[in-house]
Amino acid sequence: MPKLEEVYKRLQENKKEKREIGKMLKDDLANTERYREIIEEMKTLREEKKGIEDQVKAEYSKEMDRFDELKIDIDTDTELLADIALNMYVKEELVEIIDEYENAWYPHFKVNFKKG
């Protein structure tokens, strides 16, 4: 099995190469007249879309407040669910959820690294 540092170094090199290729493509696109025209059209349409959305949201201010509350509740409960599942896993307990259709759901763990 490869060492952690070897895989990390390879990952960093591949990310760097990917960034360089992406920058090259972006520079080439920026020099294409039709591409720039489309970007401007998209910007105008986005602004128009945002205006329509804001107008509709203003008409439903009560519902939008509830929508925002639900979004916060969902994020909080999702984090709580992950914390409970991780604690159960560490205690070597069975971690599963049976939904209303008798489907079993099992956790999917993901590891991320942050600079310390």
C-alpha positions as CSV (number, residue, x, y, z in Angstrom):
1,M,0.0,0.0,0.0
2,P,1.4,3.4,-0.9
3,K,2.4,5.8,1.9
4,L,0.1,8.7,2.9
5,E,2.6,11.3,1.9
6,E,3.2,9.7,-1.5
7,V,-0.4,9.8,-2.4
8,Y,-0.7,13.4,-1.0
9,K,2.2,14.5,-3.2
10,R,0.7,12.9,-6.3
11,L,-2.7,14.4,-5.5
12,Q,-1.1,17.9,-5.2
13,E,0.8,17.5,-8.5
14,N,-2.3,16.4,-10.3
15,K,-4.3,19.3,-8.9
16,K,-1.6,21.7,-10.0
17,E,-1.6,20.3,-13.6
18,K,-5.4,20.4,-13.7
19,R,-5.3,24.1,-12.6
20,E,-2.8,24.9,-15.3
21,I,-4.9,23.3,-18.0
22,G,-8.0,25.0,-16.7
23,K,-6.3,28.4,-16.8
24,M,-5.1,27.8,-20.4
25,L,-8.6,26.9,-21.5
26,K,-10.1,29.9,-19.7
27,D,-7.6,32.2,-21.3
28,D,-8.4,30.8,-24.7
29,L,-12.1,31.2,-24.2
30,A,-11.7,34.8,-23.0
31,N,-10.1,35.6,-26.4
32,T,-13.1,34.3,-28.3
33,E,-15.6,37.0,-29.3
34,R,-18.7,34.9,-29.4
35,Y,-17.9,33.4,-26.0
36,R,-17.6,36.9,-24.5
37,E,-21.0,37.9,-26.1
38,I,-22.7,34.9,-24.6
39,I,-21.2,35.6,-21.1
40,E,-22.7,39.1,-21.3
41,E,-26.1,37.8,-22.4
42,M,-26.0,35.3,-19.5
43,K,-25.1,38.1,-17.0
44,T,-28.1,40.1,-18.2
45,L,-30.4,37.1,-18.0
46,R,-29.2,36.2,-14.5
47,E,-30.0,39.8,-13.3
48,E,-33.4,39.6,-14.9
49,K,-34.0,36.2,-13.3
50,K,-32.9,37.5,-9.9
51,G,-35.3,40.4,-10.2
52,I,-38.2,38.1,-10.9
53,E,-37.2,35.7,-8.0
54,D,-37.0,38.7,-5.6
55,Q,-40.4,39.9,-6.7
56,V,-42.0,36.5,-6.1
57,K,-40.2,36.0,-2.8
58,A,-41.5,39.4,-1.6
59,E,-45.1,38.2,-2.3
60,Y,-44.4,35.1,-0.1
61,S,-42.5,36.7,2.7
62,K,-44.2,34.5,5.4
63,E,-43.4,31.3,3.5
64,M,-39.8,32.5,2.8
65,D,-39.3,33.0,6.5
66,R,-40.5,29.5,7.2
67,F,-38.3,28.2,4.3
68,D,-35.2,29.8,5.9
69,E,-36.1,28.3,9.3
70,L,-36.5,24.9,7.7
71,K,-33.2,25.2,6.0
72,I,-31.4,25.9,9.3
73,D,-33.3,23.0,11.0
74,I,-32.4,20.6,8.2
75,D,-28.7,21.6,8.4
76,T,-28.7,21.3,12.2
77,D,-30.4,17.9,12.1
78,T,-28.1,16.7,9.4
79,E,-25.0,17.6,11.4
80,L,-26.6,16.0,14.6
81,L,-27.4,12.8,12.6
82,A,-23.7,12.6,11.5
83,D,-22.5,13.2,15.0
84,I,-24.7,10.5,16.5
85,A,-23.8,8.0,13.8
86,L,-20.1,8.6,14.3
87,N,-20.4,8.2,18.1
88,M,-22.3,4.9,17.5
89,Y,-19.6,3.7,15.1
90,V,-16.8,4.5,17.5
91,K,-18.7,2.5,20.2
92,E,-18.9,-0.3,17.7
93,E,-22.7,-0.2,17.7
94,L,-24.8,-1.1,14.6
95,V,-25.4,2.2,12.7
96,E,-28.4,2.0,10.4
97,I,-31.7,3.8,9.8
98,I,-34.8,2.0,8.7
99,D,-37.1,4.3,6.8
100,E,-40.9,4.2,6.4
101,Y,-40.5,1.9,3.4
102,E,-38.4,-0.6,5.3
103,N,-35.2,0.4,3.5
104,A,-32.0,0.2,5.5
105,W,-29.7,3.2,5.3
106,Y,-26.1,2.9,6.4
107,P,-23.6,5.7,6.9
108,H,-21.0,6.7,4.4
109,F,-18.0,8.2,6.0
110,K,-15.7,10.7,4.3
111,V,-12.3,11.9,5.5
112,N,-11.0,15.3,4.7
113,F,-7.7,16.9,5.6
114,K,-7.3,20.5,6.7
115,K,-4.0,22.4,7.1
116,G,-3.2,22.4,10.8
